[in-house]
Structure formats: C-alpha cells, structure tokens
Amino acid sequence: MENQQQTALITGCTSGIGLHLAHQFAKHRHPLVLVAPVEGELQQLRAELTSVYGINAEVIAKDLEQPSAAQEIYDELAARDIHVHILVNNAGQGFHGNWWEQSIDTDLSMLRLNIEAVLRLTKLLLPKISRSPARSSLALTG
C-alpha cells in the first residue's frame, strides 16, 4: 500500500519528537491525524504541513490526560470515516529533579498521560490496525 493511503495518527505532535515525526510522515506523503490539546497549535501545524508537503491532515484537539479522551478520539475517527494504519503514541511528560519533591498530583498526571492514555488509545485502535490489509504499525515514543 502506498504511503498516501496509510494514515498516521500522531499524539503530542506540536512540539519535540512529535513535531519532527509529523514532518517526517508528511514528507513521506502520509495522510495525518494530528492530536494535541491546543486547537490553535494543531491548526497552525496542519496549515504548514499541507502547504509544504501537499498532504491531507486532520486535527483532533484532545488532552490525553483526560480518561475520556481516547474514546472521544476513536469516536471522532469513526464519525469522519478515518482509518488509522499507523499509531504513534508520542504524547508524554517528564520531570527533572528529586522525585520525592514533586507533588502526588504531578505524579498522577504523568501516569495518566504516559501510561493510561497510551493503553487506552492502543486498546481502541489496535484491533482495527491489526485487521488492515496494509502493513500497519504501532509506535510508542513517549
């Protein structure tokens, strides 16, 4: 299957590794679904990628720290009739310093984003990805 038919969903795509990956997938002509919390940043990235690479990009503004976000993304994909072939679970956060000095709320926030969101999104999307006739992929980068 050509890249133009293999849609990649990239979380955490507006900065860092996720931003670089969005450019690389666009450069290789993949249609994209861009996921991050801030709609304005997503729209700006979408405009840049479609202008520079001539690809189709959809945006879904969701905060993956929220337990309902993965299901809402899944539902939006279904409503837009978008089939994801490549899932790049890149959204994540970290902490520098003494772990015991950070609040339990920060620990729980990282747990929700770095583990729970990856688990939820993968569980929802992987069954369809694995049944795809195309070679599909799953990437965990956070």
C-alpha positions as CSV (number, residue, x, y, z in Angstrom):
1,M,0.0,0.0,0.0
2,E,1.4,3.4,-0.9
3,N,2.1,5.9,1.8
4,Q,-0.7,8.2,0.5
5,Q,-3.1,5.5,1.7
6,Q,-1.5,4.8,5.1
7,T,-2.9,7.3,7.6
8,A,-0.7,8.0,10.6
9,L,-2.1,9.3,13.9
10,I,0.5,11.2,15.9
11,T,-0.2,12.3,19.5
12,G,1.9,15.1,21.1
13,C,2.7,16.4,17.6
14,T,3.0,20.1,18.2
15,S,6.5,20.0,19.8
16,G,9.6,18.0,20.2
17,I,9.8,14.5,18.8
18,G,6.2,14.5,17.8
19,L,6.6,17.6,15.7
20,H,9.6,16.1,14.0
21,L,7.7,12.9,13.3
22,A,4.8,14.8,11.9
23,H,7.1,16.4,9.4
24,Q,8.8,13.1,8.5
25,F,5.5,11.3,7.9
26,A,4.2,14.3,5.8
27,K,7.5,14.3,3.9
28,H,6.8,10.7,3.0
29,R,3.3,11.6,1.9
30,H,1.2,10.0,4.7
31,P,-2.2,11.5,5.4
32,L,-2.1,12.5,9.1
33,V,-4.3,12.8,12.1
34,L,-2.7,15.3,14.5
35,V,-3.6,15.1,18.1
36,A,-2.6,17.5,20.9
37,P,-4.5,19.6,23.4
38,V,-4.3,23.1,21.8
39,E,-6.6,23.6,18.7
40,G,-4.7,26.7,17.5
41,E,-1.3,25.0,17.5
42,L,-2.8,22.0,15.7
43,Q,-4.4,24.2,13.0
44,Q,-1.1,26.1,12.5
45,L,0.8,22.8,12.1
46,R,-1.9,21.4,9.8
47,A,-1.6,24.5,7.6
48,E,2.2,24.2,7.5
49,L,2.2,20.5,6.6
50,T,-0.4,20.8,4.0
51,S,1.3,23.8,2.4
52,V,4.8,22.4,2.4
53,Y,4.1,18.7,1.7
54,G,0.7,18.8,0.0
55,I,-0.7,16.1,2.2
56,N,-4.1,15.7,3.9
57,A,-4.1,16.4,7.7
58,E,-6.9,16.2,10.1
59,V,-6.7,17.7,13.6
60,I,-8.3,16.5,16.9
61,A,-7.7,18.7,19.9
62,K,-7.8,16.5,23.0
63,D,-6.0,16.4,26.3
64,L,-5.0,12.8,26.6
65,E,-4.6,13.2,30.3
66,Q,-8.4,13.1,30.5
67,P,-9.7,9.5,30.8
68,S,-12.4,10.1,28.1
69,A,-10.0,11.5,25.5
70,A,-9.0,8.2,23.8
71,Q,-12.6,7.2,23.4
72,E,-13.5,10.6,22.1
73,I,-10.7,10.4,19.5
74,Y,-11.8,6.9,18.5
75,D,-15.4,8.2,18.1
76,E,-14.2,11.2,16.0
77,L,-12.2,9.0,13.7
78,A,-15.3,6.8,13.2
79,A,-17.5,9.9,12.6
80,R,-15.1,11.2,10.0
81,D,-14.6,7.7,8.4
82,I,-10.8,7.8,9.0
83,H,-9.0,4.5,9.2
84,V,-5.6,4.7,11.1
85,H,-2.9,2.5,9.8
86,I,0.0,3.8,11.9
87,L,-0.3,4.9,15.6
88,V,2.4,7.0,17.1
89,N,1.7,7.3,20.8
90,N,4.1,10.1,21.4
91,A,2.4,12.4,23.9
92,G,4.1,12.4,27.3
93,Q,5.6,14.4,30.1
94,G,8.5,14.1,32.4
95,F,10.1,15.6,35.4
96,H,13.6,16.7,36.4
97,G,14.7,16.9,40.0
98,N,14.1,15.0,43.1
99,W,11.1,12.8,42.6
100,W,10.1,13.0,46.3
101,E,9.9,16.8,46.0
102,Q,7.2,16.7,43.3
103,S,3.6,16.6,44.2
104,I,1.5,13.4,44.1
105,D,-0.8,15.3,41.7
106,T,2.1,15.7,39.2
107,D,2.9,12.0,39.6
108,L,-0.7,11.1,38.8
109,S,-0.8,13.5,35.9
110,M,2.3,11.8,34.4
111,L,0.8,8.4,35.0
112,R,-2.4,9.3,33.2
113,L,-0.7,10.7,30.2
114,N,2.4,8.5,29.9
115,I,0.7,5.1,30.7
116,E,-3.1,5.3,30.9
117,A,-3.6,7.3,27.7
118,V,-1.2,5.1,25.7
119,L,-3.0,2.0,27.0
120,R,-6.5,3.4,26.2
121,L,-5.7,4.6,22.7
122,T,-3.8,1.5,21.8
123,K,-6.6,-0.8,23.0
124,L,-9.1,1.1,21.0
125,L,-7.2,1.4,17.7
126,L,-5.0,-1.7,17.5
127,P,-7.8,-4.1,16.7
128,K,-8.6,-2.2,13.5
129,I,-5.0,-1.6,12.7
130,S,-4.2,-5.3,13.0
131,R,-7.0,-6.2,10.7
132,S,-5.9,-3.8,8.0
133,P,-4.8,-5.4,4.7
134,A,-2.0,-2.9,4.6
135,R,1.2,-3.2,6.6
136,S,0.3,-1.2,9.7
137,S,2.4,-0.1,12.6
138,L,2.3,0.9,16.2
139,A,5.0,3.2,17.7
140,L,5.4,4.1,21.4
141,T,7.8,7.0,21.7
142,G,6.8,9.0,24.8
